Amino acid sequence: MAKSRKNTGQRYMPGLFDSLDDFNESTESDFNIIPEKKIRQAVNEIRRERSAIDELPPMEIDNRVFFMSFGSGSSGNCSYIGDRESGFLIDAGVEVNRVADALRANGISMEKVKGICLTHDHGDHIRDVYSLLRRYRHMHVYCTPKAFNGILRRHNVSRRIKDYHVPVYKEFAFKIGNFEITPFEVMHDGADNAGFYITGGDCRFAIATDLGCISERVDHYMRLANHIVIEANYDLGMLREGRYPEYLKARIEASNGHLDNKVTAKFISEIYTPELRHVFLCHLSHDNNTPEKAIGAVSSALSAIGVDRIGDGTLNLSSTDCSDSPQIHLVALPRFDASPLYAL
């Protein structure tokens, strides 16, 4: 039996096909006419509240940009760059929970991560891309069409990834959140490898991972940046004396392979200016390099041109003596672990 409208305990509203004549005073017994005087009082109260809000001092806007790596090397590559409002990942070769947990520990929700920019199609850079997209469906994946076709051709990945792909093109800028990103040519033996030049606020950031030589476009964008991520893959002596087969050693040393510490160090010393604030060394080989060797090579090259105050990425906020502050911060990104969240 249908319930009586009077006994539902709820205010009944007309349906699309109900006649308004059916709604008499008895069914709308909770309806009251508000006196005009009370309406004016309520409006004036709202106006006073709004006026009080308008008189408050403006909030201080935190426009800093943050960078974090979740793993760097042939075991998996993934990093984050963003501000307080939005950000994105660069590559997706690290397990989803590690990425989400590391960001959450620093107060960043995955809802603020708007996309994934892929540098190329090698497995250590794309292994977890579809898992990320499937779990966080608001994100898109950005890479060149050639790189995307390489992913589909070389890897067992769901074809549904096409629904998330946004094609981008080298030397043509695109936007994610508050950031403008320009892909550029990088020499490596993947499909259509790219680096990224990223601007947001006062930050100019360039990343080139997996490259065998310093090409003209790498040189160009690294010189524009005040924060860079660049590969320092191997120590030449360790590589040549190591256990790798000769064909693999030759591939690594090739102009479309990976970068030697000394090549990276020489390049950084050549492009150094006081505006260069952070250098993050990425993709260090587990077998043919150590963080100490990579940092030592770059530190020696910088010292040779008079840069002797080199920090490790942490800031001594208690120091008021500018002469003690680092001229540049130099960091070797961890291979398996998440780095700290760096404020750029």
C-alpha positions, 0 to 999 in steps of 0.5 A: 500500500502506498504511504500517505504523503502526510505520514512520510515525515518528509516534505513532499515535492511535486514530480514532473507529471504532478499537477500543482493543484494537488499541493494544498496547504495541508501537504505543505504545512511546514512552509512558512512565509518569512517576513520582509524585515527578517530577509533584510536583516539576513542580507545585511548580515551576509554583507557584513561578513563579506566586508570583513573577509574583504578586509583581511590581508591577502594570503601569502602565496607559496609559489615554490616548485618541488622535485622528488625522485622515486627511483633512478636507474635501470631498475626503474625511473620515476620522478615528480615535479609540482607546486602546491596546486598541481604537478606531474610525473616524469616516467613511470618505471616505479611501482604505483604504491611506492610513488603514492606513499612517498608523495602522501608522506610529503602531503601530496595527494595523487589527485594533484598529479595531473599526468605522466610525461614519458621520455622514451619507451624502455621498460625501466621508464614505462613499466608501471604507466598503465597501472598508474593510469588505471588506478588514477583515471584523471591522469593522462600520459604525454609522449610523442606518437613515435614513443607511444607506438614504441611502447605498444610495439615493444611491451605487453601493455593494454591497448586501452592506454590509447584512451589516456594518450595525449600526443606531444611534439618536440619543440612545441610547448604544452601545459599541465597544471601551472607548468609549461613543458617543451620536449626536446631531442635526446640521443639514446637508442629508444624510440624518439627519446625526449628530454623536457624543459619545464617552466613554472613560476620563477623555476626553469627546470630541465631533465635529460635522462638516458643520453649518450652525448650532449646534443645541441638541443640538450646544451640549449635547454640545460643552459636556460635552466636553473635546476637540472636533472642529467645522467651520470651513468658510468665511470669509464674505468669501472665499465671497461674493467667490469664484467659486462660483455663487450657488445654491451660495453660498446652500446653504453659508450656509444653516442646514443648510449649513456653518459660517462661521469667525466663527460657530465662533469665537464658539461656542467662546468661549461654551463655553470652560472650563479643562476644554476642552483641544483644539479641532480645526477640521475640513472647511475649504474649499479655495476659501473658507478657509485654516487661517490664517484659521480659526485666527486667528478662533478665537484672536481670540475666545478672546483676547477672553475672556482665553485667551492661551496657545494651543498647536498640539496638541504638548506641550512635555514638557521644560517644568516651568513650568505657567504656560507650558503652553497653556490650550488646543490649537487645530488646523486639521486638514489637508485632504489629509494625515494629522495627527499622532497626538494624545494627548488 
